[in-house]
């Protein structure tokens, strides 16, 4: 067990994070134990989540027209159905203010009895009773105003409980007939044709400049393209355009707007990543500040946007327009015409994981806009996939990756430039877009998108635990132990929801650590890993994986457990076998890896130096034992 530079301490109680650990409580007698655990872990909120609420019995379906011309009227219908066994009463429906920015509400049926302004929504009061099995509709009538794509989450309230539903309204410019209402959250494409120049949404395309740290200097590392999908600054692009790579850390993202067809883009804003999936190579970023670092009034931005289309409606031979900033052959925006030439299937993403196109798209367009004949966004030019051949389009030696003082063919190549002939369909981006609209932040590396990086630097400490006097804690307590055994280091924890650790008593500043770990006695959900910058029993960093394939980075600060990277699942964490865990604490950067695959990276400067160690813990099942071997510390 970790010590405060003195006598061993008892195993430490721990709070649970969001890994969905309490699955069921079984018979009535055990329910009381579950209630007690829930109160410890999340209070009354957790209790309510466990027993459910009336809102869970309510089915909500929103129907909207696929698109509506500005100036014309349209309706949004909320179909409400009680699928439970008890009567319900709908008290309020809250519409997101983003929708009300693009359309004016002209009435409701039935009439609402009042309205309430919330931070990001407007609530309309009703009293709509629903007997079990009963279905009723509420119709909201609007007049479309400013062209753009407006989306958000609608909350149907039953008392203080809410049932959520996503809502998207696409307002187009010009005169056209209203399309029939259908349950959909995206606009659809229609008949084959050619997009006229007057309807090309070039002004919704931006250039994204990734600022990286190069030898202590922050400068432009690479550029890509993106599409504005909301007036308040949400931008759809590629993940590799906005995320760090194994060689460079992205410090900031600059967004440059298209001001004219024949002029270079103008850098206006900084943005942050809200959603990224490296396996899909898709990301959503959002404008945050101007170039002076001043917060932007997002509600007043009113940026030009491109309406979202339906990539499932595309057929062979359909016309496509691809727009972006190629990065080669000039600085102005570039348009490329082509047609749908095929589709690529993938077991994980269906029959349309990629849309092949006859257009030869320059590499800098990666992340940009692919529009159908109606000017709707249907795909994202994606450099890391180009028809499913499994290789990067173009890969050039641009950095001295082998540190021999020269940039040549002996260095690892970095993908850049080249040409693209595939698009990620907009359908695969919708979950990221909807999560970003809700303000959620999630950067998912994914099985195909993990960075590969092994430890580097001089080995300054090594222990294979064959010497019982090498300096680690070697003791048993009432319900846990940290012992040398069989030329390995074993940590055992008997109680549930506890963790225990051992330390070697060495002082480190910046260090990278690797260790082999094997679960000797499993619980199915236990966790284990590496400590760094250990101060005492109440203050340290922990970088961990779990038996069931999760990983996280957290810290103890004055005895309080704080998650820096919440538990997240990764398919390829080995289970039931030796696993190599890597943990680096360098400057304010904490990095966790498994078998040289980087899983998570966070920044925190609470602790700058301290001891290291090994840790194991339990959640709802006690009795874990983890064996460790070949503990190695590298000095970067």
Number of C-alpha atoms within 10 A of each C-alpha: 32 30 19 14 11 8 10 17 14 18 22 19 15 17 13 19 16 8 13 8 12 13 8 10 13 9 8 9 9 11 13 12 12 18 18 12 16 20 14 13 16 15 13 13 11 16 17 13 11 15 8 12 15 20 22 14 19 25 18 20 16 21 19 24 24 25 27 27 22 21 19 16 17 22 20 20 20 21 15 20 20 24 18 18 11 12 15 23 18 20 18 25 24 22 21 23 22 22 22 19 18 24 25 15 16 12 13 16 11 13 13 17 10 10 14 11 11 12 7 12 20 18 22 20 18 19 14 16 15 20 15 16 14 14 16 12 16 19 17 18 18 20 19 27 20 19 24 28 25 26 25 24 23 24 20 26 23 21 13 11 16 20 19 18 15 19 22 25 31 30 28 23 14 11 11 12 9 14 13 9 15 12 13 18 22 25 25 22 22 14 13 16 13 16 18 10 9 7 13 20 22 24 19 26 29 31 30 30 23 23 22 21 16 14 8 7 9 15 16 17 14 16 24 25 31 32 30 29 25 24 25 23 24 26 30 29 31 28 28 24 26 29 22 16 14 12 16 15 16 22 15 20 24 24 29 20 22 23 16 13 12 11 11 17 21 14 17 14 23 24 21 17 21 21 26 29 23 22 16 25 25 26 29 31 27 25 23 19 18 17 14 9 10 11 13 16 12 16 13 10 13 16 18 24 28 27 29 28 28 22 24 14 12 24 16 14 15 19 23 30 23 26 31 31 30 26 21 13 9 10 13 19 25 19 17 15 18 18 20 20 17 17 19 19 14 11 7 7 12 11 13 19 23 28 29 23 27 17 19 15 26 22 28 27 33 32 37 32 32 28 27 30 20 22 25 28 30 29 28 31 35 32 31 26 21 23 21 16 9 9 13 16 19 16 14 15 16 15 17 17 18 12 9 10 9 12 15 16 11 12 17 17 16 17 18 21 19 18 21 27 23 31 30 28 24 22 19 18 23 14 12 22 27 20 18 23 20 14 13 12 16 19 16 21 21 19 17 11 19 19 20 14 15 14 20 13 11 12 15 10 12 16 19 16 22 15 11 15 10 13 13 22 24 19 14 15 13 9 14 25 23 28 21 22 15 10 16 22 26 27 31 27 28 20 20 18 19 24 27 25 28 26 22 15 17 13 13 18 15 18 24 25 25 26 24 21 24 21 25 17 14 18 19 19 20 29 26 30 29 26 28 30 24 28 21 18 19 17 19 25 28 26 29 26 29 23 19 18 18 21 25 23 25 20 25 19 17 11 14 12 19 15 15 19 17 17 20 16 18 17 10 13 22 18 14 14 11 17 18 22 25 28 28 25 28 17 15 13 13 23 18 28 27 24 19 17 20 21 26 23 17 14 14 14 9 14 19 17 19 20 18 25 25 29 25 28 33 29 24 17 18 20 17 27 24 25 24 27 21 18 22 18 25 18 18 14
